[in-house]
């Protein structure tokens, strides 16, 4: 693939739970341009999911990213994982601050955190802090299909949200 295009098909693993990744799109020109302006490299598809009621609920104020839905787990460094893991309950400053590009190409600073749900075998990452503003600005609603991509800017983890149309 030319000029650093992401070979998405190469990164998808044929796991049963990942069959919902039925459409994979390349990053759009404008999104790629925004990532380039930020000094971004290493674009990697992390997951594709359908927004749930919880994801768009103002009272919840976060986007859930189930670890079981991840296409790859190698998008974070060990230091980044440690920052996410060592968040103290109730600590609003805890977690990892990440820049997130929304579908309208606005850049937000969100907190990425991890939740270990008591009594459940699954755990998840989630994006919080300014998430309600992202939902409102993009008019996200339950049932919307999103892809979440990671990239590196000045060696820091950044994310991009891609709203899938016409599925």
C-alpha positions in Angstrom: 0.0 0.0 0.0 1.3 3.4 -1.0 2.2 6.3 1.3 1.5 4.7 4.6 -2.1 3.5 3.8 -3.3 1.2 6.5 -3.6 -2.4 5.5 -6.8 -3.0 7.5 -7.6 -6.4 6.2 -4.1 -7.6 7.3 -4.9 -6.5 10.9 -8.3 -8.0 11.2 -8.3 -11.3 13.0 -10.9 -14.0 12.1 -12.4 -14.3 15.6 -16.0 -15.1 15.9 -16.8 -12.0 17.9 -15.3 -9.8 15.2 -17.7 -10.8 12.4 -19.6 -7.6 13.1 -16.7 -5.7 11.4 -18.4 -6.3 8.1 -17.4 -3.0 6.4 -14.0 -1.5 6.7 -13.4 1.9 5.2 -10.2 3.7 4.5 -9.6 6.9 6.4 -11.1 9.8 4.4 -8.9 12.3 2.7 -9.9 15.1 5.1 -9.4 12.9 8.2 -6.0 11.8 6.9 -5.1 15.4 6.2 -6.1 16.4 9.8 -4.0 13.5 11.2 -1.1 14.6 9.1 -1.4 18.2 10.3 -1.2 16.9 13.8 2.0 15.0 12.9 0.1 11.7 13.1 1.5 8.3 12.0 0.6 4.6 12.6 -3.1 4.8 11.9 -4.7 1.6 13.2 -8.3 0.5 13.3 -9.1 -0.4 16.9 -12.8 -1.4 16.8 -16.1 -0.9 15.1 -19.2 -0.7 17.2 -22.8 0.3 17.2 -23.6 3.1 19.7 -25.9 2.0 22.6 -28.3 3.9 24.7 -25.6 4.1 27.4 -23.1 5.6 24.9 -25.4 8.5 24.2 -27.0 9.0 27.6 -26.0 12.3 29.2 -26.0 10.7 32.6 -23.4 8.1 31.7 -21.2 10.6 29.8 -18.8 8.0 28.2 -18.2 5.8 25.2 -17.7 2.2 26.2 -15.0 0.2 24.3 -15.3 -3.4 25.3 -11.9 -5.0 25.3 -13.5 -8.1 23.7 -14.4 -6.0 20.6 -10.9 -4.8 19.9 -9.3 -5.6 16.6 -5.9 -5.1 18.1 -4.7 -4.5 21.7 -1.2 -3.3 20.7 -2.3 0.4 20.1 -1.1 1.5 23.5 2.3 1.5 25.1 2.9 -0.1 28.5 3.1 3.3 30.1 -0.2 4.4 28.6 -1.8 1.1 29.9 -0.4 1.8 33.3 -1.9 5.3 33.4 -5.3 3.9 32.5 -5.0 1.0 35.0 -3.8 3.0 38.0 -6.7 5.5 38.0 -8.0 5.9 41.5 -11.8 5.7 41.9 -13.3 9.2 42.0 -10.2 10.8 40.7 -11.4 13.1 37.9 -7.9 13.8 36.8 -7.0 10.1 36.5 -6.7 8.1 33.3 -4.9 9.0 30.1 -5.7 12.3 28.3 -6.1 11.6 24.5 -6.8 13.9 21.6 -9.8 12.6 19.7 -10.8 13.7 16.2 -14.6 13.5 15.7 -16.3 12.9 12.4 -16.6 16.7 11.8 -12.8 16.9 12.3 -13.0 18.8 15.6 -10.3 17.8 18.1 -11.4 17.1 21.6 -9.4 16.2 24.8 -11.0 13.2 26.4 -9.9 10.9 29.2 -9.4 7.2 28.4 -10.0 5.0 31.4 -10.5 1.3 32.1 -13.3 -0.3 34.0 -13.2 -3.7 35.6 -16.8 -4.7 36.1 -17.2 -6.5 39.4 -18.5 -10.0 39.0 -18.1 -10.0 35.2 -15.3 -11.5 33.2 -15.3 -8.7 30.7 -13.7 -5.3 31.1 -13.7 -2.2 29.0 -12.0 1.0 28.1 -14.0 4.1 28.0 -13.7 7.6 26.8 -15.1 10.2 29.2 -14.8 13.8 30.4 -16.0 15.8 27.3 -17.9 12.8 25.7 -21.4 14.5 26.1 -20.1 17.4 24.0 -18.8 15.1 21.3 -22.3 13.4 21.2 -24.1 16.7 21.0 -21.8 18.2 18.4 -22.0 15.2 16.1 -25.7 14.4 16.8 -24.8 10.8 17.7 -27.7 8.6 18.4 -28.3 5.0 19.5 -27.7 2.7 16.5 -25.0 4.8 14.8 -22.1 2.7 13.6 -18.6 4.1 14.5 -15.1 3.0 13.9 -12.4 4.0 16.4 -8.9 4.4 15.0 -5.7 5.1 16.9 -2.7 7.1 15.7 0.5 8.6 17.1 1.2 12.3 17.3 4.6 13.3 18.8 4.6 9.7 20.2 1.3 10.3 22.1 -1.8 8.2 21.6 -4.5 9.9 19.7 -7.9 8.6 18.4 -10.2 9.3 15.5 -13.9 8.5 15.3 -15.4 7.6 11.9 -19.1 7.6 11.5 -20.1 4.9 9.0 -22.8 5.8 6.5 -25.0 3.7 4.4 -24.7 0.3 6.1 
